[in-house]
């Protein structure tokens, strides 16, 4: 928890925290991207090995080969859709910055506050910063314009 002193060091501390958070998010994104590429590369290597080592007297059925290619394409498109959905969720969360929201806290009580920030942690759902509390977007029950 950061407290700002008389010299206004809270603002520079907040900027440093924001920069650190951005660095962490970029590292997570790169690690996720490398994992996706690894999965695609593994699939292609297996496919090439299957073709390379098939029995010449009993070659692979062309319909099987086409079905595997279609499955690979489907997986690629699903990954693209998931990435797009993550971006959409983050855009929705960031649109709430500056708005007053009502949300259910872990004890089941309704709380109200102004959203000061939105963040996306890896594959999890977006989190809103309301006061000193991190609130999952799905816990928000009402959104109002801040007066």
Secondary structure, DSSP 8 states (H G I E B T S, - for coil): -----TT-HHHHHHHHHHHHHHHHHHHHHHHHHHHHHHHHHHHHHHHHHHHHTS-GGG---HHHHHHHHHHHHHHHHHHHHHHHHHHHHHHHHHTTTTSEEEEE-TTS-EEEEEEEEEE--TTS--EEEETTEEEEGGGEEEEE---
